[in-house]
């Protein structure tokens, strides 16, 4: 392993020790909470949507959610 991979593995271990990362796959319905800052105030905005993509790249992982409108 090179230096970047070693640091990435250490940070991923630290992150997973602090909080549980749920397991999900594309096609699952997710409820996502986003912290929104408006001026000096902040609030938590939740929305529900369908996971359409997931990229597993260690600490740089990401996912895409398409909002479900009711």
C-alpha positions in Angstrom: 0.0 0.0 0.0 1.2 3.5 -0.7 0.9 6.4 1.7 -2.4 7.7 0.4 -4.1 4.3 0.6 -2.7 3.9 4.2 -4.1 7.3 5.3 -7.4 6.5 3.5 -7.7 3.2 5.4 -6.9 4.8 8.7 -9.5 7.6 8.2 -12.2 5.0 7.1 -11.5 2.9 10.2 -11.9 6.1 12.4 -15.1 7.1 10.7 -16.7 3.6 11.0 -15.7 3.5 14.7 -17.5 6.8 15.4 -20.8 6.0 13.7 -22.4 3.1 11.9 -22.7 3.5 8.1 -25.9 1.8 6.9 -25.8 -0.7 4.1 -27.9 0.1 1.0 -27.9 -0.5 -2.7 -29.3 1.4 -5.7 -33.0 0.9 -5.8 -33.5 1.3 -2.1 -35.7 4.2 -0.7 -33.7 6.4 1.6 -34.5 9.2 4.0 -31.7 11.8 4.0 -31.2 14.6 6.5 -29.3 17.6 5.3 -28.1 20.4 7.6 -29.1 23.7 5.9 -27.5 27.0 7.0 -29.4 30.2 6.3 -27.5 33.2 7.5 -26.7 32.6 11.1 -29.4 30.0 11.6 -29.2 26.3 10.7 -31.8 23.6 10.5 -32.1 20.0 9.4 -34.1 19.4 6.2 -35.1 15.8 5.6 -36.3 14.4 2.3 -37.0 10.9 1.0 -35.9 9.5 -2.4 -34.7 6.6 -4.4 -31.0 5.7 -4.5 -30.1 5.7 -8.2 -26.3 5.4 -7.9 -23.6 4.5 -5.3 -19.9 4.8 -5.7 -17.8 2.8 -3.1 -14.4 4.5 -3.0 -13.4 4.3 0.7 -13.5 7.7 2.3 -14.5 9.3 -1.0 -17.7 7.2 -1.4 -20.9 8.9 -2.6 -24.4 8.2 -3.5 -27.1 9.9 -5.6 -30.8 10.2 -4.4 -33.7 11.2 -6.7 -36.3 12.9 -4.6 -39.8 11.3 -4.5 -42.6 13.9 -4.9 -45.9 13.0 -3.3 
